[in-house]
């Protein structure tokens, strides 16, 4: 099978950490072809979607990857498209999802473009507020300060378009930097942010639970450095093995139907103290660390799912009249 990966330039990725590399390697091991596509490579001609793509080969030895010559491909003729472009969800990302609508029901899309547009990784949790910390969203400085006081004098403030912990800061009552931080992240009160109550359990870790089609693949616990609030791996968070608790399984069971309805197949849920803090859908990571702890290649589960969906779609495509 041929799978297209809409992703960043390869030089931005870390072979020993990036989840996309793990999926490509797992697919490669099963005999499938990987096509590297950047969002700018998508184009429409004659009403159909094409892409300038390069065949991608991966190796565990440096330089780790090799790209073949670029050629125009018909995207609907691939067996799957994995949208693995890292945030931010900017205009280029938006346009890519709109272009990918041209191949809906003609190939497997992970994650669904409509779902990606629906599911801002900070705001999507508002659908499930019964499982989240107390949360406030908006741009009003005084209201943010009041909310911080109402939740115990400490809160975490996050930009809505950030990723990887970028821009995440803690507000503490009495800190003279509070208003400066708020003005910086709200762009002087013109851009909404998300503010959540501070959870003491964050010092014990921020758990990433990976889901495939609503099913739990496993979890890793990311523990922050002693000198940092954030636990993200790329800013120095330490990764520990862990298990999904009964309470977290209940949360997954509750939200899985909505995830499936929105076509959000490969998803990373973040939990602090069994409270849901974020739902990562654009380019969830953590599968390489999970595979090490599980002692098996968890990315192979993703590839097997893709194979199954491609086989299910094949008879449907044969039944569609030509033209």
Secondary structure as UniProt FT lines:
FT   STRAND          2..6
FT   HELIX           10..12
FT   TURN            15..17
FT   HELIX           19..29
FT   TURN            30..31
FT   STRAND          33..37
FT   HELIX           39..41
FT   STRAND          42..45
FT   TURN            46..47
FT   STRAND          48..58
FT   TURN            62..63
FT   STRAND          65..74
FT   HELIX           75..77
FT   STRAND          80..83
FT   HELIX           91..100
FT   HELIX           101..103
FT   TURN            104..106
FT   STRAND          108..110
FT   HELIX           113..118
FT   TURN            121..122
FT   HELIX           123..131
FT   STRAND          135..138
FT   HELIX           141..150
FT   TURN            151..152
FT   STRAND          154..159
FT   TURN            160..161
FT   TURN            164..167
FT   STRAND          169..172
FT   TURN            173..174
FT   TURN            176..177
FT   HELIX           178..185
FT   TURN            186..190
FT   STRAND          193..197
FT   HELIX           200..204
FT   STRAND          206..212
FT   TURN            213..214
FT   STRAND          215..223
FT   TURN            226..227
FT   HELIX           233..235
FT   STRAND          238..241
FT   HELIX           246..261
FT   TURN            262..263
FT   STRAND          266..272
FT   TURN            273..274
FT   STRAND          275..280
FT   HELIX           287..294
FT   HELIX           299..318
//
